[in-house]
């Protein structure tokens, strides 16, 4: 998000978050680093969330491999 300030009519400022589409070049490597510690934490907390994280990891791995095959080199 880009938190630019916009001046309001009353002289105050508000943030103006510009939404950006998710980019696999940023999301996929991030998930590779964050899922493992989160999964270790979930082993003590919640089985259902761990199953969801397993699914996310499978989808992310498939997307990462497809992206790599397309843009390899």
C-alpha positions as CSV (number, residue, x, y, z in Angstrom):
1,X,0.0,0.0,0.0
2,X,1.0,3.5,-0.7
3,X,0.0,5.8,2.2
4,X,0.0,9.2,0.5
5,X,-1.7,12.0,2.4
6,X,-4.6,13.9,1.0
7,X,-5.6,17.2,2.4
8,X,-9.2,17.4,3.5
9,X,-11.5,20.5,3.3
10,X,-11.2,21.1,7.0
11,X,-7.4,21.3,6.9
12,X,-6.7,17.8,8.2
13,X,-5.0,15.0,6.3
14,X,-6.2,11.5,5.5
15,X,-4.3,8.6,4.2
16,X,-5.1,7.6,0.6
17,X,-4.2,3.9,0.3
18,X,-3.8,2.9,-3.4
19,X,-4.7,-0.8,-3.8
20,X,-2.2,-2.8,-5.9
21,X,-2.9,-6.1,-7.4
22,X,-1.0,-9.1,-5.8
23,X,2.1,-9.9,-7.8
24,X,3.4,-13.5,-7.8
25,X,7.0,-12.2,-7.9
26,X,6.5,-10.8,-4.4
27,X,3.8,-13.1,-2.8
28,X,5.3,-16.5,-3.7
29,X,8.8,-16.0,-2.3
30,X,7.2,-14.4,0.8
31,X,5.1,-17.4,1.4
32,X,8.1,-19.7,1.1
33,X,9.7,-17.9,4.1
34,X,6.6,-17.3,6.2
35,X,4.7,-20.5,6.0
36,X,7.1,-22.7,7.9
37,X,7.3,-20.7,11.1
38,X,3.6,-20.2,11.0
39,X,3.0,-23.9,10.6
40,X,5.2,-24.7,13.6
41,X,3.1,-22.3,15.7
42,X,-0.1,-23.8,14.4
43,X,0.9,-27.3,15.5
44,X,0.2,-26.1,19.0
45,X,-2.9,-24.0,18.2
46,X,-5.2,-25.2,15.5
47,X,-5.4,-28.3,13.3
48,X,-7.9,-26.8,10.8
49,X,-5.7,-23.7,10.1
50,X,-2.7,-26.0,9.6
51,X,-4.7,-27.9,6.9
52,X,-5.6,-24.6,5.2
53,X,-1.9,-23.6,5.3
54,X,-1.0,-27.0,3.7
55,X,-3.4,-26.2,0.9
56,X,-2.0,-22.7,0.4
57,X,1.5,-24.1,0.2
58,X,0.5,-26.7,-2.4
59,X,-1.1,-24.0,-4.6
60,X,1.8,-21.6,-4.1
61,X,4.3,-24.3,-5.0
62,X,2.3,-25.0,-8.2
63,X,2.1,-21.3,-9.1
64,X,5.8,-20.8,-8.4
65,X,6.8,-23.7,-10.6
66,X,4.6,-22.6,-13.5
67,X,5.8,-19.0,-13.2
68,X,9.4,-20.3,-13.2
69,X,8.9,-22.5,-16.2
70,X,7.4,-19.6,-18.2
71,X,10.0,-17.0,-17.3
72,X,13.0,-19.2,-16.7
73,X,16.3,-17.8,-18.0
